[in-house]
Amino acid sequence: MKDAARARAREIAANHLTRGEPLAWFEELYSAARVGEAEVPWADRRPNPHLVEWMEGRGADWGEGRALVVGCGLGDDAQFLSSKGLAVTAFDISPTAIGWCGERFADTRVDYRVANLLHAPGSWTGRYDLILESYTLQAMPEEVRRVAMTCIPPLLAPGGKMLLICRGREASDPAEEAPWPLTREEIYGFEEYGLTVREFEDFQDTDGEEAGSPPVRRFRVELVKES
Ligand SMILES: C[S@@+](CC[C@H](N)C(=O)[O-])C[C@H]1O[C@@H](n2cnc3c(N)ncnc32)[C@H](O)[C@@H]1O
């Protein structure tokens, strides 16, 4: 079932990429899924287990910190962070995804917004103690991702952390179709924009995005903006 969902998502993505619209396919996929004509392959309707494990391992002592969830999809990770006491803003480029979050979590404390990472509101600059980016950069072709990566660090407050969860590959491995795994070198590229890599985990994932599928190489990386 997941394979069929992924194949359909790749087809929709490929059509938009051919037309030079690398970010427009998300809305088409969510709106087809909303009326039962497609499935969102990454939407497991539960928080990402690699986020949950990371939060639990770090004592969840975030006080009343502010968190930002990049490309929040159907909102499970944002809800999880909110349940830990963080004041969460979660955004997605797809209006349908954001509307869906509102319906799924009618009493939410999360501030769900339609926004494009490439044009984030100026009021978000320097505001967040924690930024979660899971599986969004890998859904962008490399030339867009290069720009998107420069847009995240300015949003962190001094001393703030970013948690990045993504597929991983060697620079010499092919990355022909979505999702495009990141390389270690690309991630260390965040250091040019003021972040320091604190922890870099490289593992075979048997859960997460792809439950029931063969293991995939995954990176989970904690970065910090030095104050
Ligand atoms: C592969 S999905 C991952 C969703 C979610 N983070 C998860 O782990 O389930 C990528 C998400 O990022 C959103 N997205 C893609 N490009 C974006 C952009 N430039 N700004 C905001 N959201 C974006 C998509 O609409 C989609 O919901």
PDBQT file of the ligand as one rigid body, heavy atoms in Angstrom, charges set to zero:
ROOT
HETATM    1  C1  LIG A 301       7.832  14.799   3.084  1.00  0.00    +0.000 C 
HETATM    2  S1  LIG A 301       6.687  15.824   3.867  1.00  0.00    +0.000 S 
HETATM    3  C2  LIG A 301       7.078  15.632   5.587  1.00  0.00    +0.000 C 
HETATM    4  C3  LIG A 301       5.974  16.121   6.469  1.00  0.00    +0.000 C 
HETATM    5  C4  LIG A 301       6.259  16.045   7.975  1.00  0.00    +0.000 C 
HETATM    6  N1  LIG A 301       7.391  16.856   8.360  1.00  0.00    +0.000 N 
HETATM    7  C5  LIG A 301       6.467  14.613   8.391  1.00  0.00    +0.000 C 
HETATM    8  O1  LIG A 301       7.569  14.281   8.829  1.00  0.00    +0.000 OA
HETATM    9  O2  LIG A 301       5.515  13.823   8.272  1.00  0.00    +0.000 OA
HETATM   10  C6  LIG A 301       7.289  17.455   3.492  1.00  0.00    +0.000 C 
HETATM   11  C7  LIG A 301       6.321  18.534   3.943  1.00  0.00    +0.000 C 
HETATM   12  O3  LIG A 301       6.892  19.804   3.757  1.00  0.00    +0.000 OA
HETATM   13  C8  LIG A 301       5.976  20.683   3.137  1.00  0.00    +0.000 C 
HETATM   14  N2  LIG A 301       6.793  21.658   2.397  1.00  0.00    +0.000 N 
HETATM   15  C9  LIG A 301       7.522  21.440   1.293  1.00  0.00    +0.000 A 
HETATM   16  N3  LIG A 301       8.176  22.547   0.923  1.00  0.00    +0.000 NA
HETATM   17  C10 LIG A 301       7.858  23.502   1.840  1.00  0.00    +0.000 A 
HETATM   18  C11 LIG A 301       8.221  24.863   1.993  1.00  0.00    +0.000 A 
HETATM   19  N4  LIG A 301       9.039  25.486   1.128  1.00  0.00    +0.000 N 
HETATM   20  N5  LIG A 301       7.718  25.542   3.042  1.00  0.00    +0.000 NA
HETATM   21  C12 LIG A 301       6.866  24.923   3.912  1.00  0.00    +0.000 A 
HETATM   22  N6  LIG A 301       6.487  23.637   3.804  1.00  0.00    +0.000 NA
HETATM   23  C13 LIG A 301       6.987  22.930   2.781  1.00  0.00    +0.000 A 
HETATM   24  C14 LIG A 301       5.093  19.781   2.297  1.00  0.00    +0.000 C 
HETATM   25  O4  LIG A 301       3.846  20.322   1.981  1.00  0.00    +0.000 OA
HETATM   26  C15 LIG A 301       5.010  18.545   3.168  1.00  0.00    +0.000 C 
HETATM   27  O5  LIG A 301       3.947  18.612   4.075  1.00  0.00    +0.000 OA
ENDROOT
TORSDOF 0
